[in-house]
């Protein structure tokens, strides 16, 4: 499509996808990400930069639940206990 002059825009939270396009080094590609301050606070501005393999989902979790997100291992143990108690 780009050969025909069509501009392609996509937004993704999938690091593998964004990174694969980034390393393709297409001269017309622009990569934007959420700006962060040194203390981890948000700027609510987009800045140009390389895709990062990070997620800010934990920010939302902390804001909603007031605690750190649980690890996958801990979550699996909770689900396992729930299933045993459900039968």
VOBA-1610 file (N, C-alpha, C; in pm, whole numbers, padded with zeros to 5 digits, always signed):
BEGIN
Unk+00082-00119+00000Unk+00000+00000+00000Unk+00086+00125+00000Unk+00197+00122+00073Unk+00280+00242+00079Unk+00339+00276-00057Unk+00362+00173-00140Unk+00414+00200-00275Unk+00316+00280-00358Unk+00187+00271-00322Unk+00083+00345-00393Unk+00056+00482-00332Unk+00137+00518-00230Unk+00122+00648-00167Unk+00024+00651-00051Unk-00020+00534-00009Unk-00114+00526+00103Unk-00036+00535+00233Unk-00080+00621+00323Unk-00017+00630+00455Unk-00083+00526+00545Unk-00001+00450+00614Unk-00050+00346+00703Unk-00016+00385+00845Unk-00118+00383+00931Unk-00099+00419+01071Unk-00156+00304+01154Unk-00079+00260+01254Unk-00136+00163+01347Unk-00084+00189+01487Unk-00166+00150+01583Unk-00133+00164+01724Unk-00136+00023+01783Unk-00034-00010+01859Unk-00030-00144+01918Unk+00038-00141+02054Unk+00000-00234+02136Unk+00068-00258+02263Unk+00152-00384+02253Unk+00161-00439+02133Unk+00237-00562+02111Unk+00382-00527+02078Unk+00469-00547+02176Unk+00609-00509+02158Unk+00672-00580+02039Unk+00646-00710+02025Unk+00709-00787+01917Unk+00675-00728+01781Unk+00550-00688+01763Unk+00509-00628+01636Unk+00576-00493+01614Unk+00569-00407+01715Unk+00628-00274+01701Unk+00779-00284+01680Unk+00844-00371+01754Unk+00990-00385+01743Unk+01030-00440+01607Unk+00953-00536+01555Unk+00987-00593+01424Unk+00978-00487+01313Unk+00881-00398+01323Unk+00872-00290+01224Unk+00986-00191+01247Unk+01017-00164+01373Unk+01125-00069+01406Unk+01259-00116+01351Unk+01293-00243+01370Unk+01423-00293+01322Unk+01426-00304+01171Unk+01309-00299+01107Unk+01304-00297+00960Unk+01358-00168+00902Unk+01375-00068+00990Unk+01439+00059+00955Unk+01377+00124+00830Unk+01246+00131+00828Unk+01179+00198+00717Unk+01193+00348+00736Unk+01243+00419+00636Unk+01272+00562+00652Unk+01150+00648+00680Unk+01031+00600+00647Unk+00910+00681+00669Unk+00840+00646+00800Unk+00894+00552+00876Unk+00830+00510+01001Unk+00859+00609+01114Unk+00757+00633+01195Unk+00770+00716+01314Unk+00713+00636+01430Unk+00786+00629+01539Unk+00742+00553+01657Unk+00724+00648+01774Unk+00605+00643+01832Unk+00573+00728+01945Unk+00543+00641+02067Unk+00578+00691+02183Unk+00548+00618+02307Unk+00513+00718+02415Unk+00456+00667+02522Unk+00416+00752+02634Unk+00538+00811+02702Unk+00536+00940+02723Unk+00646+01005+02794Unk+00643+00973+02942Unk+00761+00955+03000Unk+00773+00925+03143Unk+00877+01017+03204Unk+00852+01056+03328Unk+00949+01135+03402Unk+01046+01040+03473Unk+01154+01093+03525Unk+01257+01010+03591Unk+01199+00931+03708Unk+01098+00986+03776Unk+01039+00916+03890Unk+00929+00819+03850Unk+00909+00800+03719Unk+00808+00707+03670Unk+00673+00770+03644Unk+00656+00896+03684Unk+00529+00965+03660Unk+00508+00989+03511Unk+00384+01006+03476Unk+00350+01026+03334Unk+00348+01173+03297Unk+00385+01201+03175Unk+00378+01338+03124Unk+00249+01360+03044Unk+00183+01252+03004Unk+00064+01255+02918Unk+00094+01321+02784Unk+00217+01303+02740Unk+00260+01349+02607Unk+00325+01233+02534Unk+00310+01233+02404Unk+00378+01132+02323Unk+00514+01184+02283Unk+00613+01096+02289Unk+00748+01132+02247Unk+00795+01029+02144Unk+00878+01074+02054Unk+00933+00983+01955Unk+01040+00897+02021Unk+01039+00767+01991Unk+01139+00680+02048Unk+01119+00534+02011Unk+01222+00457+02035Unk+01221+00313+02007Unk+01116+00243+02093Unk+01045+00143+02037Unk+00949+00067+02117Unk+01020+00001+02236Unk+00951-00001+02351Unk+01007-00059+02472Unk+00930-00186+02510Unk+01000-00285+02564Unk+00932-00409+02603Unk+00868-00396+02742Unk+00815-00280+02773Unk+00755-00257+02904Unk+00606-00234+02889Unk+00538-00243+02998Unk+00395-00219+02999Unk+00363-00128+03117Unk+00270-00040+03097Unk+00230+00047+03205Unk+00098+00000+03265Unk+00062-00125+03237Unk-00059-00182+03295Unk-00053-00185+03447Unk+00067-00201+03501Unk+00081-00202+03646Unk+00042-00068+03707Unk+00062+00041+03633Unk+00018+00172+03681Unk-00133+00172+03704Unk-00206+00120+03608Unk-00351+00116+03620Unk-00394+00025+03734Unk-00327-00089+03746Unk-00359-00183+03854Unk-00341-00116+03990Unk-00227-00047+04008Unk-00200+00021+04136Unk-00304+00130+04162Unk-00342+00204+04057Unk-00438+00312+04074Unk-00575+00257+04115Unk-00614+00144+04057Unk-00746+00088+04085Unk-00748+00011+04217Unk-00645-00074+04239Unk-00647-00162+04355Unk-00558-00115+04470Unk-00476-00012+04446Unk-00394+00043+04552Unk-00281-00046+04599Unk-00235-00136+04515Unk-00128-00228+04552Unk-00052-00269+04428Unk+00056-00340+04446Unk+00134-00389+04333Unk+00060-00502+04263Unk+00080-00513+04136Unk+00023-00625+04060Unk+00089-00754+04107Unk+00013-00861+04105Unk+00068-00990+04145Unk+00146-01050+04030Unk+00242-01135+04063Unk+00320-01202+03960Unk+00234-01310+03894Unk+00275-01359+03779Unk+00203-01467+03713Unk+00201-01592+03800Unk+00313-01618+03869Unk+00321-01735+03955Unk+00219-01723+04069Unk+00214-01607+04134Unk+00119-01586+04242Unk-00025-01597+04191Unk-00051-01540+04074Unk-00185-01546+04017Unk-00224-01691+03989Unk-00130-01771+03938Unk-00157-01912+03911Unk-00189-01988+04037Unk-00122-01957+04147Unk-00149-02023+04274Unk-00288-01986+04325Unk-00328-01861+04309Unk-00461-01819+04352Unk-00568-01891+04271Unk-00550-01897+04139Unk-00648-01965+04053Unk-00653-02113+04089Unk-00538-02174+04114Unk-00534-02316+04151Unk-00611-02341+04280Unk-00593-02255+04381Unk-00666-02271+04507Unk-00816-02252+04486Unk-00853-02156+04401Unk-00993-02130+04373Unk-01057-02251+04308Unk-00986-02312+04212Unk-01042-02429+04142Unk-01058-02546+04239Unk-00963-02568+04329Unk-00972-02678+04425Unk-01090-02656+04519Unk-01113-02532+04558Unk-01220-02502+04652Unk-01357-02498+04585Unk-01359-02487+04454Unk-01484-02476+04380Unk-01549-02611+04358Unk-01476-02720+04370Unk-01532-02852+04337Unk-01604-02915+04455
//
